[in-house]
Amino acid sequence: MAEWLYEAGIGECRAALVEDGVIVEARIERDGDGPRVGAVVAARLVEAGKVVLDAPGDPLATLSPPPGLSLGTRLTVEITRMALRERGRDKPARARLSDRAVGAGPDLRARIAATEYPVAELSAMGLDRLEEAGWSELIGHIRAGHWPFAGGALWVDTTPAMTLIDIDGDGSGLALARAGAAAAAHVIRCCDIGGSIGIDFPTLAGRAERQAIDALVDEWLPPPFERTAINGFGLMQIIRRRERPSLVEQVRFDPAATDAALLLRQAERAKGAGALQLTARPAVADHIAAHPGWVAELQKRTGRPVEIVRDAQAKGAGHAQ
């Protein structure tokens, strides 16, 4: 039976749907992500098709308002897609007019509770079930963009236009395509990759083999989605709903936040007494120091004073001791 593992971390909440000891879906929600999908927010029209939301940082959102509204008009809008961070640029949230009362959209805990699977609440004091299921390994694959599987590997890269998945390996083209299709479907589901996705399959002998792989993608990738057939060049395009940033975008396009969350998670579990020292490269140390509430929460949870040390030679998330 699959089960959600949920952890309310410092600065980041995380959840993993684990089935037979394997993470099949993974989600994170960070402080400062902006209004969530379903949030109803007061806003002000600042230019045609754009509003400023009454939210921390005064973020922008795109909107298709009815004609005749003057700039400065106060509106109430519902978020239909969160703001997205992409390589080289950010996309504002999308919104639509709403007559509902202002309120926050469902958070990560509420969304997983609404699924068919039970939820287990984790704490830093108990067994690290997330790590046992492969949480750090998952984050490592996302960082590298490299996902090995028996007989080959996927290379995954997200561009402003689409997420590209290349299936690489040796041996029979059909066997590699089958294994690669299973691996690609797993990564798409696990990381909640939406929008336009291109999968580059190895060369296949003919139409029958391509259709066999098409059918396997339909079997292994949970709906809803639309796709093309694999063309003669081995390319399939998949379109999935995109309401939030994927885990790939969250991890790769905000490395300081990613490492800060990992370091704080490590610090919660650090053994010892006396001052709890967090050593990290400057970008990570500064990111944590810029959120004094995180430091206060860490001190509360561990019962230890916290020191942050900037070390230009530190690698990755750094270390806590």
C-alpha positions as CSV (number, residue, x, y, z in Angstrom):
1,M,0.0,0.0,0.0
2,A,1.4,3.4,-1.0
3,E,1.7,6.0,1.7
4,W,2.6,9.7,1.9
5,L,5.5,10.6,4.1
6,Y,5.1,14.3,5.2
7,E,7.6,16.4,6.9
8,A,7.0,20.0,8.0
9,G,10.6,21.2,7.8
10,I,12.1,24.6,8.5
11,G,11.6,26.8,5.5
12,E,10.4,23.9,3.4
13,C,7.6,21.3,3.8
14,R,8.2,18.1,1.8
15,A,6.2,15.0,1.0
16,A,7.0,11.7,-0.7
17,L,4.5,9.1,-1.9
18,V,6.3,5.8,-1.2
19,E,5.3,2.5,-2.7
20,D,7.2,-0.7,-2.0
21,G,10.0,1.4,-0.5
22,V,10.4,3.6,-3.6
23,I,9.5,7.3,-4.0
24,V,6.9,7.5,-6.8
25,E,5.9,11.1,-6.2
26,A,7.8,13.9,-4.4
27,R,6.7,17.4,-3.6
28,I,8.2,20.4,-1.8
29,E,6.6,23.7,-0.7
30,R,8.9,26.5,0.4
31,D,8.3,29.6,2.4
32,G,8.1,32.5,0.0
33,D,6.8,30.5,-3.0
34,G,4.0,33.1,-3.4
35,P,0.2,32.6,-3.5
36,R,-0.7,29.0,-4.1
37,V,-3.1,27.6,-6.7
38,G,-6.6,28.3,-5.5
39,A,-5.7,31.3,-3.4
40,V,-8.1,34.3,-3.7
41,V,-6.2,37.5,-3.5
42,A,-7.0,41.2,-3.6
43,A,-5.2,42.9,-6.5
44,R,-4.8,46.1,-8.5
45,L,-4.8,46.5,-12.3
46,V,-1.4,48.1,-13.2
47,E,-1.4,47.5,-17.0
48,A,-3.4,45.7,-19.6
49,G,-3.3,42.0,-18.6
50,K,-1.3,42.5,-15.4
51,V,-2.2,43.0,-11.7
52,V,-0.2,43.5,-8.6
53,L,-1.2,41.1,-5.9
54,D,-1.7,42.1,-2.3
55,A,0.9,39.6,-1.1
56,P,4.4,39.8,0.3
57,G,6.7,41.4,-2.3
58,D,3.8,42.7,-4.3
59,P,4.1,40.0,-7.0
60,L,2.7,40.4,-10.5
61,A,0.1,38.1,-12.0
62,T,-1.3,37.9,-15.5
63,L,-5.0,38.4,-16.0
64,S,-7.5,38.7,-18.8
65,P,-9.9,41.3,-17.3
66,P,-13.0,42.4,-19.1
67,P,-12.6,45.5,-21.3
68,G,-13.3,48.9,-19.9
69,L,-11.4,48.6,-16.6
70,S,-9.1,51.6,-15.9
71,L,-5.7,51.2,-14.5
72,G,-5.7,51.2,-10.7
73,T,-9.0,49.3,-10.4
74,R,-9.2,47.1,-7.4
75,L,-10.0,43.5,-8.2
76,T,-10.3,40.1,-6.5
77,V,-8.6,37.3,-8.3
78,E,-8.0,33.6,-8.0
79,I,-4.6,32.1,-8.7
80,T,-4.8,29.4,-11.4
81,R,-1.0,28.8,-11.8
82,M,1.7,29.7,-9.5
83,A,4.7,31.9,-10.4
84,L,7.4,29.8,-12.1
85,R,11.2,30.2,-12.1
86,E,12.9,29.3,-15.3
87,R,16.4,29.5,-16.6
88,G,17.2,33.1,-17.3
89,R,13.7,34.4,-16.4
90,D,10.7,34.1,-14.1
91,K,7.1,33.8,-15.1
92,P,4.4,35.6,-13.0
93,A,1.5,33.8,-11.7
94,R,-1.7,33.5,-13.7
95,A,-5.0,34.6,-12.3
96,R,-8.7,35.0,-13.1
97,L,-11.4,37.2,-11.7
98,S,-13.2,35.8,-8.7
99,D,-16.2,36.7,-6.5
100,R,-15.0,34.4,-3.7
101,A,-13.8,35.6,-0.3
102,V,-10.1,36.3,0.0
103,G,-8.2,33.3,1.4
104,A,-5.1,31.0,0.9
105,G,-5.2,28.1,-1.4
106,P,-4.7,24.5,-0.1
107,D,-1.1,23.9,1.1
108,L,0.9,20.8,0.5
109,R,-0.4,19.0,3.5
110,A,-4.0,19.6,2.5
111,R,-3.4,18.5,-1.1
112,I,-1.8,15.2,-0.2
113,A,-4.5,14.6,2.4
114,A,-7.1,14.9,-0.4
115,T,-5.6,12.0,-2.3
116,E,-6.6,8.4,-1.8
117,Y,-3.4,7.6,0.2
118,P,-2.9,7.8,3.9
119,V,-0.4,10.4,5.3
120,A,2.3,9.7,7.9
121,E,3.6,12.7,9.8
122,L,7.4,12.6,10.3
123,S,9.6,14.4,12.8
124,A,13.3,14.8,13.3
125,M,13.1,12.8,16.4
126,G,12.1,9.5,14.8
127,L,13.4,7.2,12.1
128,D,14.3,9.1,9.0
129,R,11.9,7.4,6.7
130,L,12.3,9.9,3.9
131,E,16.0,9.3,3.8
132,E,15.4,5.5,3.9
133,A,13.2,5.9,0.8
134,G,15.9,7.8,-1.0
135,W,15.2,11.5,-0.6
136,S,18.8,12.7,-0.8
137,E,19.4,10.3,-3.8
138,L,16.4,11.8,-5.5
139,I,17.6,15.4,-5.0
140,G,21.1,14.3,-6.3
141,H,19.6,12.9,-9.5
142,I,17.6,16.1,-10.1
143,R,20.7,18.3,-9.5
144,A,22.8,16.3,-12.0
145,G,19.9,15.8,-14.5
146,H,21.0,12.2,-14.7
147,W,18.8,9.2,-13.8
148,P,20.4,5.8,-14.3
149,F,18.3,2.7,-14.9
150,A,19.1,-0.9,-15.9
151,G,20.8,-0.7,-19.3
152,G,20.9,3.0,-19.7
153,A,20.2,6.5,-18.2
154,L,18.0,9.5,-18.7
155,W,19.4,13.0,-19.2
156,V,16.8,15.5,-18.0
157,D,17.0,19.3,-18.7
158,T,14.3,22.0,-18.4
159,T,14.3,24.9,-20.8
160,P,11.8,27.8,-21.0
161,A,10.2,26.0,-24.0
162,M,10.0,22.5,-22.6
163,T,11.5,19.8,-20.5
164,L,13.7,17.5,-22.5
165,I,14.4,13.9,-21.6
166,D,17.1,12.0,-23.6
167,I,17.2,8.2,-23.3
168,D,20.8,7.1,-23.5
169,G,22.3,3.5,-23.5
170,D,23.5,0.6,-25.4
171,G,22.0,-2.7,-26.8
172,S,18.7,-3.3,-28.5
173,G,16.9,-0.2,-29.5
174,L,13.5,-1.6,-28.5
175,A,14.7,-2.9,-25.1
176,L,16.3,0.4,-24.4
177,A,13.2,2.3,-25.5
178,R,11.0,0.1,-23.2
179,A,13.2,0.7,-20.2
180,G,13.6,4.3,-21.0
181,A,9.9,4.8,-21.4
182,A,9.3,3.4,-17.9
183,A,12.1,5.5,-16.4
184,A,10.8,8.7,-18.2
185,A,7.2,8.1,-17.0
186,H,8.6,7.6,-13.4
187,V,10.5,10.9,-13.5
188,I,7.6,12.9,-15.0
189,R,5.3,11.6,-12.3
190,C,7.8,11.8,-9.5
191,C,8.8,15.4,-10.1
192,D,5.4,16.6,-11.2
193,I,6.8,17.8,-14.6
194,G,4.1,19.7,-16.5
195,G,3.8,21.8,-19.6
196,S,5.5,20.6,-22.8
197,I,7.8,17.6,-22.4
198,G,9.9,16.1,-25.2
199,I,11.3,12.5,-25.0
200,D,14.0,11.5,-27.4
201,F,13.9,7.7,-27.8
202,P,16.5,5.5,-29.5
203,T,16.1,4.6,-33.1
204,L,13.4,2.0,-33.6
205,A,13.1,-0.4,-36.5
206,G,9.6,0.6,-37.7
207,R,6.1,1.8,-37.0
208,A,5.1,-1.3,-35.0
209,E,7.9,-0.9,-32.5
210,R,7.1,2.8,-32.1
211,Q,3.5,2.1,-31.5
212,A,4.4,-0.5,-28.9
213,I,6.4,2.2,-27.0
214,D,3.5,4.7,-27.4
215,A,1.2,2.2,-25.7
216,L,3.6,1.7,-22.8
217,V,3.8,5.4,-22.2
218,D,0.0,5.4,-22.1
219,E,0.1,2.6,-19.6
220,W,2.8,3.9,-17.3
221,L,2.1,7.7,-17.2
222,P,-0.9,8.7,-15.1
223,P,-3.5,10.8,-16.9
224,P,-4.4,13.4,-17.8
225,F,-2.0,14.2,-20.6
226,E,-1.8,14.5,-24.3
227,R,0.9,13.2,-26.5
228,T,2.1,12.7,-30.1
229,A,3.1,9.4,-31.5
230,I,6.9,8.7,-31.6
231,N,8.0,10.1,-35.0
232,G,10.5,8.7,-37.4
233,F,13.3,10.6,-35.6
234,G,12.4,9.1,-32.2
235,L,10.8,12.1,-30.6
236,M,7.5,12.1,-28.6
237,Q,6.0,15.3,-27.2
238,I,3.8,15.1,-24.1
239,I,1.6,17.9,-22.7
240,R,0.6,17.9,-19.1
241,R,-1.2,20.4,-16.9
242,R,1.1,22.8,-15.3
243,E,-0.2,24.6,-12.1
244,R,3.0,24.7,-10.0
245,P,6.8,24.6,-10.6
246,S,8.1,21.1,-11.0
247,L,10.5,19.6,-8.5
248,V,13.2,19.9,-11.1
249,E,12.6,23.6,-11.4
250,Q,12.5,24.1,-7.7
251,V,15.7,22.2,-7.0
252,R,17.8,23.3,-10.0
253,F,16.8,26.9,-10.4
254,D,17.2,28.0,-6.8
255,P,20.3,26.1,-5.6
256,A,20.9,28.3,-2.5
257,A,17.3,27.6,-1.3
258,T,17.7,23.9,-2.0
259,D,20.9,23.6,-0.1
260,A,19.6,25.8,2.8
261,A,16.6,23.4,3.2
262,L,18.9,20.4,3.1
263,L,21.3,21.9,5.7
264,L,18.4,22.9,8.0
265,R,17.0,19.3,7.7
266,Q,20.5,17.9,8.6
267,A,20.8,20.4,11.5
268,E,17.5,19.2,13.1
269,R,19.0,15.7,13.3
270,A,22.5,16.7,14.4
271,K,23.6,15.0,17.6
272,G,25.5,16.7,20.4
273,A,25.2,19.5,22.9
274,G,26.2,23.2,23.0
275,A,26.2,25.5,20.0
276,L,24.9,24.0,16.8
277,Q,27.2,25.2,14.0
278,L,25.9,25.4,10.4
279,T,28.8,25.7,8.0
280,A,28.0,26.4,4.3
281,R,29.2,28.3,1.3
282,P,28.3,32.1,1.5
283,A,25.2,31.9,-0.7
284,V,23.6,29.2,1.5
285,A,24.7,30.8,4.8
286,D,23.4,34.2,3.7
287,H,20.1,32.7,2.6
288,I,19.6,31.1,6.0
289,A,20.8,34.3,7.9
290,A,18.3,36.3,5.9
291,H,15.5,34.3,7.5
292,P,15.9,34.8,11.2
293,G,12.6,33.0,11.9
294,W,14.2,29.8,10.5
295,V,17.1,30.2,12.9
296,A,14.8,30.8,15.8
297,E,12.7,27.7,14.9
298,L,15.9,25.6,14.6
299,Q,16.9,26.7,18.1
300,K,13.5,25.9,19.4
301,R,13.4,22.5,17.9
302,T,16.9,21.5,19.0
303,G,17.2,23.4,22.2
304,R,20.7,24.6,21.1
305,P,22.0,28.0,20.1
306,V,22.8,28.3,16.4
307,E,25.8,29.7,14.8
308,I,26.1,30.2,11.0
309,V,29.6,30.0,9.5
310,R,30.4,31.1,5.9
311,D,33.0,28.9,4.3
312,A,33.9,29.6,0.6
313,Q,35.4,26.1,0.4
314,A,32.2,24.3,1.6
315,K,30.6,22.0,-0.9
316,G,26.9,21.3,-1.5
317,A,24.7,22.0,1.4
318,G,27.5,22.2,3.9
319,H,27.3,20.5,7.2
320,A,25.8,20.9,10.7
321,Q,27.5,19.8,14.0
